[in-house]
Amino acid sequence: MTSDTIELVERVRRRLREHENPCEIAGPVPESAINAAEEALGVTFPPSYRTFLRTFGGIAIPAHLGIVHDFVGVTHENADVVKRTLEARAERKLSENLVVVGMGAGYQEWFCLDVSRTQPNGEAPVLMYDARDNALDQQFYDDFGQMLAEVMGFVADSLEQPLD
């Protein structure tokens, strides 16, 4: 995750506040909490996701604004990456190599890191999992940083458009 993406998230948060729409950012997560989440899930998070957690903790935007509206982090109990992933593994037989890091705009669309396909740089692709069909859909992003940048870029562009 780049400094440009961090700046983009902050710009989107300011613009949403101007439009009286909430952009909830959980807040930075300590390294110890990130390590505990990795241990609980039996995975190693990619660098872009670790940076996201250390910087933002988790982000939720209004659902109608983007393909991903909840960037799941290490936060309060009901939106935590560990809780969501373990529930998905138990209830939907989600594979052990998938980690739920985003909630899609569509009902039961989950965006998951596939840590079994980690690249030499440590990054992992983000796939969409359709919980209604209990099936992987397709790869959407090369990594978590790309997902965050593209979704927030789309939201920023949308907020620049005049309201009809």
N, C-alpha and C positions, 0 to 999 in steps of 0.2 A: 504494500500500500504506500503510495507516494504522498509527499507533502501537498501536491496539487489536489489529491483526493481528499485529504484532511481539510484543506481550505474550501473545497467544494461542499463538503458536508456542512461546514459552518455557515457557508453562504445560503444553503438550502434551509438550514434551521432559522436563520434570520428572516428569510423571505416568507417562510411558513408562518412565523410569528406575526409578520406584517399582515398576512391574510387570515389571521386568527385561526390557523390550523396548527394543531400540536405536532411537534417533532420531538419525541421523547428520546433523550440520550441518557443511558443508565449511568455513565461515568466510568472513569478508568478502573481497571481491575488489576490487582497486584499479581506479580509473577507466581506467587504461591497458589493463588486461586486458579490460575490458568493451568499450572502443573497438576493440581488436584482434579480438575475437569478432565484433563488428558488421561490421568490414571483411572478415573472412574469409567471412562469410555474405552480404555485400552488402545488409544491411538496417540499419534503425535500430530498436533495442529500445524498446518503450513505457516510460513512466515507472515504472509499477508493477513491471515486470520488472527495470529498472535498479536500483530501490531494493532489491528482493529480492537481487540479486547483490551489491550493496554491503553489505547487512546480513547475509545468510546464505551466499551463494555457491552453495549447493545443499542440498537436504534430502531425505533418504530415511527413510521410515517403514516398519514392517512391512506387507507387501503386503495382508494380510487386513483392515487397518484402514480403508482408504479407497479411493474410486474412482480416485484418483491416489496412487501410493505413492512416486514418485520425481519430485521437482521438480528438473528438470535445470538445472544452472547452469554456471558457468565454474569447473570444478574439475579434479580429476585426469583423466588422459587417457581412461579408459574410460567416464566418465559426463558428459563435456563436451558442452555444447549445440552447439558447432561440429562435433565428431566425429559425434554422433548425427544431426544435421541433414544434414551432407554425405553420410553413409552412406545415409540415407533417400532423399536426392535421387538418389544413384547407383544404389542397389539397388531402390528402389520407385518411382522417377520422381516423388518428392514435388515439388510445385511450388516454384519459387524464392521465392514469397511466404509460404511456411509455414516456421515454425521450431519444432522439437520442444522443448517446455519441460516436458512431463510424460509419465510412463510410467503407463499405466492398469493397473488390477488385472487386467483380462482380457489374455490372451495377444496381444501385438502391437497393443495399443491405445495410440496416441500422442495426446497433447494438444498441439496446435500453435497458436501465435500466427499469425493471418492478417494480416500487415503490409500487405497490399493494401487492407485495410478499416479503416485507421487513422481514428479519430474526431478531431474538432477538438481534444480534450484530449490527443491523442497516444497514447491507449490503443487497443489492437487486440483483437478478440474471440478467444476460445480455442475451436477446433474439435476434434472428435475425428476422428482418421484411423485407419481400420481397415486395418492393413498386410496382413492376410490377404486382404482383398478389393481392396487397392490403391485405396481409395475414402474420400472424406470421408463422415463419418456425419452429424454435425449440430453446430450451435453449442451449446456447453455453458455457457460463461461469457462475460460481457460483456468481461472483461479478466482479466489474470493475477492481480491483487490479489483479485478476487472468487473466483477459483478457489482460491487459497491460503487465504483466510478461510473459505470454505464447507467445504473438505475438513478443515482443522484444527478447525473448529467441530464437525463431525461426529465427528471422532476424540475431541475433548475430551468431548463428550456421551456417547460410547460408553464412555469410561474412567470416567465417573461412575456407570455402571450397575453394580449388584452382580453379581458372577460367580455363575453357577448351579452 
